[in-house]
Amino acid sequence: MSATVLASIDSVDPSSSRAPEAGANAAPSSAAVWTGRALSGFAVLFLAFDVSIKLLQLAPAVTGTTELGFARDLVLPLGVVELACLLLYVVPRTSLVGAVVFTGYLGGAIATHLRLGNPLFSHVLFPIYVAAFLWGGLFLRDPRVRSLIAPIRRSRRAECQPSARPNSAANASIFASASASVPDAPESACSNASPSVSAAAFSAGGSPSPENVAK
């Protein structure tokens, strides 16, 4: 019986038994795109205002910078650095790079507020609020950001899925026969997954190994 089961399963095309996965680079929905644009737009408007007062060296920028412990002549260089980060973010091809470098810039602001002992929610965490708008907007409208998280989701899903699944009634009976011959495996975190042949009964090629199928 074991030889018959092995021969029957080996004749099934492994590629046909795998469910198609949604592409990580699939185009986002219209609602997600517009929500992302709104979040990014709000952050860009705020940062553009901050850049402009630094480049023009207006009184609020000079006062705020000196109160943070920086020299007055550093207001313009800080504005130039922030402008470079902003330009990288608003250009679609470099928006991901812009979000990364802006995160570093805002991290420096957090460290400065911590050093001065400023209030937590209104000063120390304020750069995190801005970063949340930058990354949240980019996540909703840019598939590249979602593709960074998709491999993590796929790896977690793979832990609870066997390497092969039946895709027809005929194949289901074959897999059921093999499953009946395999000793029960101990329960794990994936015990609530959909019923199928235990992953331990399959080799790397997606077929039951002779050692795991009872004769």
HUQUIGI-V223115 format. One line per field, one symbol per residue. ss: DSSP state (H for helix, E for strand, C for the rest). phi: phi as a letter, one per 20 degrees, with the letter a starting at -180 (. if undefined). burial: b if it has 9 or more other C-alpha atoms within 8 Angstrom, else e. A space follows every 50 residues. Layout:
ss->???
phi->???
burial->???
This chain:
ss->CHHHHHHHHHCCCHHHHCCCCCCCCCCCCHHHHHHHHHHHHHHHHHHHHH HHHHHCCCHHHHHHHHHCCCCCCHHHHHHHHHHHHHHHHHCHHHHHHHHH HHHHHHHHHHHHHHHHCCCHHHHHCHHHHHHHHHHHHHHHHCHHHHHHHH HHHHHHHHHCCCCCCCCCHHHHHHHHHHHHHCCCCCCCCCCCCCCCCCHH HECCCCCECHHHCCC
phi->.ffffffffffefgffeeffefffefffffffffffffffffffffffff fffffelfggfffffffenefffeffgfffffffffffffegfdffffff fffffffffffffffemfgffecfefffffffffffffffdcffffffeg gffffffffdcffbcfdbffffffffffffeeffeffcfdfefffafgff edefendfegfedfe
burial->ebeebbebbeeeeeeebeeeeeebeeebeeebbbbbbbbbebbbeebbeb bbbbbebeeebbeebbebeeeeeebbebbbebbebbbbbbeeebbbbbbe bbbebbbebbbbbbeeebeeeebbbbbeebbebbbbbbbbbbbebbbeeb eeeeeeeeebebebbbeeeebbebbbbbbebbeeeeeeeeeeeeebbbee bbbeebbbbeebbee
